[in-house]
Amino acid sequence: MALDERRGTAKVDYGDGIEREVIVGIGSEKLRRGDIVLVHAGVIISKLTREGILEQISFFREVLGEEAEAADLIKVYQAVLELAERLGG
């Protein structure tokens, strides 16, 4: 991720190798290259951490029990972690 603080934008790779310009909707001082961010409608709305994602997976497993592995939310979080590792985040 490359930040342009003057314009309030950043270039973000969604995992396909193409950097897209998005609006920084959170404090840019919180962002660094390699961070995992949540983008909605072209705006960074949150910074995610590996630990936070693992906590969410654990929470869903606890709440959903045996059905957890079939839950799409867990699959999404796992895919985000795999993508972040592949991109070096």
N, CA, C and O atoms as CSV, one atom per row, in Angstrom:
chain,resi,resn,atom,element,x,y,z
A,1,MET,N,N,0.853,-1.170,0.000
A,1,MET,CA,C,0.000,0.000,0.000
A,1,MET,C,C,0.898,1.231,0.000
A,1,MET,O,O,1.805,1.359,0.822
A,2,ALA,N,N,0.628,2.125,-0.932
A,2,ALA,CA,C,1.352,3.388,-0.999
A,2,ALA,C,C,0.397,4.515,-0.630
A,2,ALA,O,O,-0.658,4.670,-1.246
A,3,LEU,N,N,0.768,5.297,0.373
A,3,LEU,CA,C,-0.093,6.379,0.855
A,3,LEU,C,C,0.249,7.712,0.195
A,3,LEU,O,O,1.420,8.034,-0.008
A,4,ASP,N,N,-0.781,8.476,-0.133
A,4,ASP,CA,C,-0.625,9.862,-0.565
A,4,ASP,C,C,-1.423,10.697,0.435
A,4,ASP,O,O,-2.612,10.951,0.243
A,5,GLU,N,N,-0.752,11.114,1.498
A,5,GLU,CA,C,-1.444,11.822,2.581
A,5,GLU,C,C,-2.018,13.153,2.136
A,5,GLU,O,O,-3.047,13.590,2.651
A,6,ARG,N,N,-1.361,13.799,1.185
A,6,ARG,CA,C,-1.855,15.092,0.688
A,6,ARG,C,C,-3.233,14.935,0.041
A,6,ARG,O,O,-4.117,15.768,0.237
A,7,ARG,N,N,-3.405,13.867,-0.726
A,7,ARG,CA,C,-4.679,13.617,-1.411
A,7,ARG,C,C,-5.648,12.778,-0.579
A,7,ARG,O,O,-6.838,12.712,-0.887
A,8,GLY,N,N,-5.143,12.141,0.466
A,8,GLY,CA,C,-5.991,11.276,1.286
A,8,GLY,C,C,-6.348,9.986,0.587
A,8,GLY,O,O,-7.446,9.452,0.749
A,9,THR,N,N,-5.392,9.486,-0.202
A,9,THR,CA,C,-5.630,8.246,-0.938
A,9,THR,C,C,-4.513,7.241,-0.679
A,9,THR,O,O,-3.469,7.582,-0.123
A,10,ALA,N,N,-4.745,6.023,-1.083
A,10,ALA,CA,C,-3.742,4.967,-0.996
A,10,ALA,C,C,-3.925,4.041,-2.182
A,10,ALA,O,O,-5.016,3.945,-2.743
A,11,LYS,N,N,-2.865,3.366,-2.558
A,11,LYS,CA,C,-2.934,2.334,-3.596
A,11,LYS,C,C,-2.971,0.993,-2.861
A,11,LYS,O,O,-2.099,0.695,-2.045
A,12,VAL,N,N,-3.994,0.192,-3.165
A,12,VAL,CA,C,-4.218,-1.069,-2.465
A,12,VAL,C,C,-4.286,-2.211,-3.469
A,12,VAL,O,O,-4.943,-2.101,-4.504
A,13,ASP,N,N,-3.606,-3.302,-3.156
A,13,ASP,CA,C,-3.665,-4.525,-3.965
A,13,ASP,C,C,-4.735,-5.420,-3.364
A,13,ASP,O,O,-4.635,-5.831,-2.208
A,14,TYR,N,N,-5.751,-5.718,-4.145
A,14,TYR,CA,C,-6.838,-6.574,-3.682
A,14,TYR,C,C,-6.486,-8.057,-3.754
A,14,TYR,O,O,-7.311,-8.915,-3.440
A,15,GLY,N,N,-5.263,-8.348,-4.167
A,15,GLY,CA,C,-4.821,-9.730,-4.236
A,15,GLY,C,C,-4.629,-10.230,-5.646
A,15,GLY,O,O,-4.213,-11.370,-5.852
A,16,ASP,N,N,-4.928,-9.385,-6.628
A,16,ASP,CA,C,-4.769,-9.802,-8.016
A,16,ASP,C,C,-3.549,-9.173,-8.673
A,16,ASP,O,O,-3.353,-9.299,-9.882
A,17,GLY,N,N,-2.723,-8.487,-7.865
A,17,GLY,CA,C,-1.516,-7.878,-8.389
A,17,GLY,C,C,-1.704,-6.500,-8.987
A,17,GLY,O,O,-0.734,-5.875,-9.417
A,18,ILE,N,N,-2.930,-6.016,-9.024
A,18,ILE,CA,C,-3.222,-4.698,-9.571
A,18,ILE,C,C,-3.503,-3.741,-8.422
A,18,ILE,O,O,-4.394,-3.979,-7.607
A,19,GLU,N,N,-2.734,-2.655,-8.364
A,19,GLU,CA,C,-2.973,-1.661,-7.314
A,19,GLU,C,C,-4.071,-0.710,-7.754
A,19,GLU,O,O,-4.054,-0.191,-8.870
A,20,ARG,N,N,-5.030,-0.487,-6.856
A,20,ARG,CA,C,-6.140,0.417,-7.128
A,20,ARG,C,C,-6.112,1.552,-6.122
A,20,ARG,O,O,-5.775,1.358,-4.953
A,21,GLU,N,N,-6.467,2.725,-6.586
A,21,GLU,CA,C,-6.500,3.876,-5.697
A,21,GLU,C,C,-7.802,3.877,-4.908
A,21,GLU,O,O,-8.886,3.725,-5.472
A,22,VAL,N,N,-7.680,4.049,-3.605
A,22,VAL,CA,C,-8.840,4.118,-2.719
A,22,VAL,C,C,-8.698,5.351,-1.829
A,22,VAL,O,O,-7.611,5.912,-1.692
A,23,ILE,N,N,-9.792,5.752,-1.240
A,23,ILE,CA,C,-9.803,6.866,-0.304
A,23,ILE,C,C,-9.488,6.334,1.091
A,23,ILE,O,O,-9.997,5.288,1.492
A,24,VAL,N,N,-8.653,7.055,1.822
A,24,VAL,CA,C,-8.325,6.662,3.194
A,24,VAL,C,C,-9.396,7.251,4.103
A,24,VAL,O,O,-9.456,8.463,4.308
A,25,GLY,N,N,-10.243,6.373,4.647
A,25,GLY,CA,C,-11.332,6.814,5.507
A,25,GLY,C,C,-11.021,6.711,6.989
A,25,GLY,O,O,-11.888,6.963,7.825
A,26,ILE,N,N,-9.788,6.342,7.323
A,26,ILE,CA,C,-9.347,6.275,8.724
A,26,ILE,C,C,-8.071,7.098,8.832
A,26,ILE,O,O,-7.524,7.526,7.815
A,27,GLY,N,N,-7.598,7.320,10.030
A,27,GLY,CA,C,-6.380,8.097,10.219
A,27,GLY,C,C,-5.198,7.463,9.496
A,27,GLY,O,O,-4.841,6.320,9.781
A,28,SER,N,N,-4.593,8.186,8.572
A,28,SER,CA,C,-3.499,7.621,7.788
A,28,SER,C,C,-2.274,7.310,8.641
A,28,SER,O,O,-1.433,6.504,8.245
A,29,GLU,N,N,-2.167,7.942,9.809
A,29,GLU,CA,C,-1.031,7.643,10.684
A,29,GLU,C,C,-1.079,6.206,11.194
A,29,GLU,O,O,-0.078,5.682,11.682
A,30,LYS,N,N,-2.234,5.578,11.081
A,30,LYS,CA,C,-2.387,4.192,11.517
A,30,LYS,C,C,-1.948,3.199,10.443
A,30,LYS,O,O,-1.799,2.010,10.726
A,31,LEU,N,N,-1.740,3.672,9.215
A,31,LEU,CA,C,-1.487,2.775,8.094
A,31,LEU,C,C,-0.023,2.731,7.698
A,31,LEU,O,O,0.689,3.735,7.731
A,32,ARG,N,N,0.405,1.519,7.317
A,32,ARG,CA,C,1.765,1.303,6.814
A,32,ARG,C,C,1.693,0.319,5.656
A,32,ARG,O,O,0.749,-0.461,5.536
A,33,ARG,N,N,2.698,0.375,4.823
A,33,ARG,CA,C,2.796,-0.576,3.720
A,33,ARG,C,C,2.752,-1.998,4.276
A,33,ARG,O,O,3.427,-2.309,5.257
A,34,GLY,N,N,1.958,-2.852,3.645
A,34,GLY,CA,C,1.828,-4.239,4.086
A,34,GLY,C,C,0.670,-4.475,5.036
A,34,GLY,O,O,0.376,-5.622,5.371
A,35,ASP,N,N,0.001,-3.408,5.483
A,35,ASP,CA,C,-1.152,-3.575,6.373
A,35,ASP,C,C,-2.307,-4.252,5.644
A,35,ASP,O,O,-2.461,-4.127,4.429
A,36,ILE,N,N,-3.101,-4.961,6.410
A,36,ILE,CA,C,-4.334,-5.557,5.895
A,36,ILE,C,C,-5.443,-4.558,6.187
A,36,ILE,O,O,-5.660,-4.181,7.339
A,37,VAL,N,N,-6.145,-4.131,5.138
A,37,VAL,CA,C,-7.208,-3.152,5.325
A,37,VAL,C,C,-8.521,-3.676,4.755
A,37,VAL,O,O,-8.546,-4.497,3.839
A,38,LEU,N,N,-9.597,-3.176,5.323
A,38,LEU,CA,C,-10.934,-3.493,4.837
A,38,LEU,C,C,-11.400,-2.301,4.006
A,38,LEU,O,O,-11.469,-1.175,4.497
A,39,VAL,N,N,-11.721,-2.568,2.733
A,39,VAL,CA,C,-12.151,-1.517,1.816
A,39,VAL,C,C,-13.614,-1.762,1.465
A,39,VAL,O,O,-14.010,-2.871,1.105
A,40,HIS,N,N,-14.401,-0.701,1.578
A,40,HIS,CA,C,-15.814,-0.775,1.193
A,40,HIS,C,C,-16.107,0.394,0.267
A,40,HIS,O,O,-15.874,1.549,0.625
A,41,ALA,N,N,-16.612,0.098,-0.910
A,41,ALA,CA,C,-16.988,1.119,-1.891
A,41,ALA,C,C,-15.843,2.092,-2.164
A,41,ALA,O,O,-16.058,3.295,-2.316
A,42,GLY,N,N,-14.612,1.551,-2.224
A,42,GLY,CA,C,-13.460,2.371,-2.553
A,42,GLY,C,C,-12.899,3.188,-1.416
A,42,GLY,O,O,-12.099,4.096,-1.644
A,43,VAL,N,N,-13.305,2.884,-0.183
A,43,VAL,CA,C,-12.836,3.630,0.987
A,43,VAL,C,C,-12.283,2.654,2.023
A,43,VAL,O,O,-12.938,1.670,2.364
A,44,ILE,N,N,-11.074,2.927,2.523
A,44,ILE,CA,C,-10.529,2.118,3.618
A,44,ILE,C,C,-11.323,2.473,4.867
A,44,ILE,O,O,-11.314,3.617,5.320
A,45,ILE,N,N,-12.014,1.467,5.419
A,45,ILE,CA,C,-12.847,1.723,6.590
A,45,ILE,C,C,-12.276,1.124,7.869
A,45,ILE,O,O,-12.736,1.435,8.968
A,46,SER,N,N,-11.254,0.250,7.719
A,46,SER,CA,C,-10.694,-0.372,8.912
A,46,SER,C,C,-9.347,-1.002,8.583
A,46,SER,O,O,-9.098,-1.431,7.456
A,47,LYS,N,N,-8.498,-1.045,9.581
A,47,LYS,CA,C,-7.235,-1.773,9.489
A,47,LYS,C,C,-7.418,-3.061,10.282
A,47,LYS,O,O,-7.887,-3.036,11.420
A,48,LEU,N,N,-7.050,-4.179,9.681
A,48,LEU,CA,C,-7.179,-5.472,10.336
A,48,LEU,C,C,-5.806,-5.959,10.755
A,48,LEU,O,O,-4.799,-5.635,10.124
A,49,THR,N,N,-5.774,-6.735,11.817
A,49,THR,CA,C,-4.528,-7.365,12.238
A,49,THR,C,C,-4.686,-8.871,12.145
A,49,THR,O,O,-5.798,-9.394,12.222
A,50,ARG,N,N,-3.580,-9.557,11.980
A,50,ARG,CA,C,-3.610,-11.019,11.938
A,50,ARG,C,C,-4.221,-11.569,13.235
A,50,ARG,O,O,-5.025,-12.501,13.209
A,51,GLU,N,N,-3.829,-10.979,14.360
A,51,GLU,CA,C,-4.349,-11.437,15.652
A,51,GLU,C,C,-5.863,-11.221,15.740
A,51,GLU,O,O,-6.590,-12.080,16.239
A,52,GLY,N,N,-6.326,-10.081,15.256
A,52,GLY,CA,C,-7.758,-9.792,15.274
A,52,GLY,C,C,-8.548,-10.756,14.416
A,52,GLY,O,O,-9.638,-11.187,14.794
A,53,ILE,N,N,-7.997,-11.096,13.256
A,53,ILE,CA,C,-8.663,-12.045,12.363
A,53,ILE,C,C,-8.719,-13.429,13.015
A,53,ILE,O,O,-9.747,-14.104,12.959
A,54,LEU,N,N,-7.618,-13.845,13.630
A,54,LEU,CA,C,-7.605,-15.146,14.310
A,54,LEU,C,C,-8.601,-15.170,15.476
A,54,LEU,O,O,-9.227,-16.197,15.737
A,55,GLU,N,N,-8.745,-14.044,16.172
A,55,GLU,CA,C,-9.738,-13.954,17.256
A,55,GLU,C,C,-11.150,-14.116,16.698
A,55,GLU,O,O,-11.981,-14.795,17.301
A,56,GLN,N,N,-11.423,-13.500,15.554
A,56,GLN,CA,C,-12.750,-13.624,14.941
A,56,GLN,C,C,-13.034,-15.068,14.548
A,56,GLN,O,O,-14.136,-15.569,14.775
A,57,ILE,N,N,-12.053,-15.737,13.962
A,57,ILE,CA,C,-12.219,-17.145,13.590
A,57,ILE,C,C,-12.506,-17.977,14.833
A,57,ILE,O,O,-13.407,-18.815,14.827
A,58,SER,N,N,-11.744,-17.750,15.898
A,58,SER,CA,C,-11.944,-18.474,17.153
A,58,SER,C,C,-13.342,-18.220,17.716
A,58,SER,O,O,-14.015,-19.141,18.177
A,59,PHE,N,N,-13.766,-16.956,17.670
A,59,PHE,CA,C,-15.097,-16.593,18.161
A,59,PHE,C,C,-16.182,-17.346,17.392
A,59,PHE,O,O,-17.086,-17.920,17.999
A,60,PHE,N,N,-16.098,-17.345,16.067
A,60,PHE,CA,C,-17.117,-18.035,15.269
A,60,PHE,C,C,-17.107,-19.532,15.522
A,60,PHE,O,O,-18.163,-20.164,15.539
A,61,ARG,N,N,-15.933,-20.106,15.718
A,61,ARG,CA,C,-15.859,-21.539,16.030
A,61,ARG,C,C,-16.517,-21.825,17.373
A,61,ARG,O,O,-17.203,-22.835,17.528
A,62,GLU,N,N,-16.313,-20.946,18.337
A,62,GLU,CA,C,-16.912,-21.118,19.655
A,62,GLU,C,C,-18.437,-20.998,19.587
A,62,GLU,O,O,-19.160,-21.807,20.169
A,63,VAL,N,N,-18.904,-19.994,18.879
A,63,VAL,CA,C,-20.343,-19.734,18.807
A,63,VAL,C,C,-21.061,-20.763,17.935
A,63,VAL,O,O,-22.149,-21.222,18.285
A,64,LEU,N,N,-20.454,-21.130,16.796
A,64,LEU,CA,C,-21.129,-22.005,15.839
A,64,LEU,C,C,-20.865,-23.485,16.063
A,64,LEU,O,O,-21.555,-24.332,15.496
A,65,GLY,N,N,-19.880,-23.800,16.878
A,65,GLY,CA,C,-19.578,-25.201,17.167
A,65,GLY,C,C,-19.200,-25.968,15.919
A,65,GLY,O,O,-18.358,-25.525,15.138
A,66,GLU,N,N,-19.837,-27.142,15.729
A,66,GLU,CA,C,-19.504,-28.013,14.611
A,66,GLU,C,C,-19.807,-27.382,13.258
A,66,GLU,O,O,-19.200,-27.760,12.256
A,67,GLU,N,N,-20.720,-26.442,13.212
A,67,GLU,CA,C,-21.091,-25.807,11.944
A,67,GLU,C,C,-20.095,-24.723,11.522
A,67,GLU,O,O,-20.212,-24.155,10.436
A,68,ALA,N,N,-19.132,-24.445,12.371
A,68,ALA,CA,C,-18.208,-23.337,12.119
A,68,ALA,C,C,-17.417,-23.501,10.821
A,68,ALA,O,O,-17.254,-22.540,10.068
A,69,GLU,N,N,-16.935,-24.692,10.561
A,69,GLU,CA,C,-16.095,-24.888,9.374
A,69,GLU,C,C,-16.879,-24.702,8.075
A,69,GLU,O,O,-16.290,-24.401,7.037
A,70,ALA,N,N,-18.188,-24.876,8.124
A,70,ALA,CA,C,-19.008,-24.678,6.938
A,70,ALA,C,C,-19.451,-23.222,6.786
A,70,ALA,O,O,-20.001,-22.843,5.753
A,71,ALA,N,N,-19.213,-22.420,7.803
A,71,ALA,CA,C,-19.660,-21.022,7.785
A,71,ALA,C,C,-18.829,-20.209,6.801
A,71,ALA,O,O,-17.600,-20.262,6.815
A,72,ASP,N,N,-19.502,-19.472,5.964
A,72,ASP,CA,C,-18.809,-18.656,4.962
A,72,ASP,C,C,-17.921,-17.590,5.601
A,72,ASP,O,O,-16.879,-17.250,5.040
A,73,LEU,N,N,-18.306,-17.059,6.751
A,73,LEU,CA,C,-17.496,-16.028,7.396
A,73,LEU,C,C,-16.103,-16.538,7.740
A,73,LEU,O,O,-15.115,-15.828,7.551
A,74,ILE,N,N,-16.023,-17.748,8.236
A,74,ILE,CA,C,-14.722,-18.317,8.582
A,74,ILE,C,C,-13.895,-18.491,7.313
A,74,ILE,O,O,-12.694,-18.222,7.314
A,75,LYS,N,N,-14.522,-18.931,6.247
A,75,LYS,CA,C,-13.806,-19.098,4.982
A,75,LYS,C,C,-13.275,-17.759,4.474
A,75,LYS,O,O,-12.169,-17.689,3.936
A,76,VAL,N,N,-14.056,-16.711,4.643
A,76,VAL,CA,C,-13.615,-15.379,4.211
A,76,VAL,C,C,-12.414,-14.936,5.032
A,76,VAL,O,O,-11.421,-14.476,4.468
A,77,TYR,N,N,-12.482,-15.064,6.346
A,77,TYR,CA,C,-11.370,-14.662,7.201
A,77,TYR,C,C,-10.112,-15.474,6.883
A,77,TYR,O,O,-9.012,-14.922,6.855
A,78,GLN,N,N,-10.264,-16.763,6.647
A,78,GLN,CA,C,-9.111,-17.590,6.308
A,78,GLN,C,C,-8.518,-17.169,4.971
A,78,GLN,O,O,-7.297,-17.149,4.812
A,79,ALA,N,N,-9.367,-16.834,4.016
A,79,ALA,CA,C,-8.876,-16.377,2.718
A,79,ALA,C,C,-8.128,-15.059,2.846
A,79,ALA,O,O,-7.124,-14.847,2.166
A,80,VAL,N,N,-8.610,-14.171,3.714
A,80,VAL,CA,C,-7.924,-12.888,3.945
A,80,VAL,C,C,-6.531,-13.143,4.522
A,80,VAL,O,O,-5.563,-12.514,4.094
A,81,LEU,N,N,-6.418,-14.053,5.482
A,81,LEU,CA,C,-5.122,-14.365,6.063
A,81,LEU,C,C,-4.168,-14.947,5.021
A,81,LEU,O,O,-3.000,-14.566,4.958
A,82,GLU,N,N,-4.672,-15.868,4.211
A,82,GLU,CA,C,-3.830,-16.474,3.171
A,82,GLU,C,C,-3.361,-15.426,2.173
A,82,GLU,O,O,-2.200,-15.427,1.762
A,83,LEU,N,N,-4.253,-14.541,1.788
A,83,LEU,CA,C,-3.908,-13.478,0.846
A,83,LEU,C,C,-2.866,-12.540,1.438
A,83,LEU,O,O,-1.908,-12.162,0.764
A,84,ALA,N,N,-3.056,-12.163,2.705
A,84,ALA,CA,C,-2.102,-11.269,3.366
A,84,ALA,C,C,-0.713,-11.905,3.430
A,84,ALA,O,O,0.291,-11.221,3.232
A,85,GLU,N,N,-0.654,-13.195,3.702
A,85,GLU,CA,C,0.628,-13.887,3.754
A,85,GLU,C,C,1.273,-13.927,2.374
A,85,GLU,O,O,2.484,-13.751,2.240
A,86,ARG,N,N,0.454,-14.163,1.348
A,86,ARG,CA,C,0.970,-14.214,-0.016
A,86,ARG,C,C,1.510,-12.851,-0.459
A,86,ARG,O,O,2.505,-12.776,-1.179
A,87,LEU,N,N,0.850,-11.781,-0.026
A,87,LEU,CA,C,1.272,-10.436,-0.399
A,87,LEU,C,C,2.356,-9.877,0.524
A,87,LEU,O,O,2.895,-8.796,0.287
A,88,GLY,N,N,2.662,-10.630,1.575
A,88,GLY,CA,C,3.715,-10.183,2.486
A,88,GLY,C,C,3.249,-9.298,3.596
A,88,GLY,O,O,4.053,-8.579,4.190
A,89,GLY,N,N,1.941,-9.326,3.907
A,89,GLY,CA,C,1.399,-8.475,4.971
A,89,GLY,C,C,1.463,-9.096,6.315
A,89,GLY,O,O,1.040,-8.487,7.298
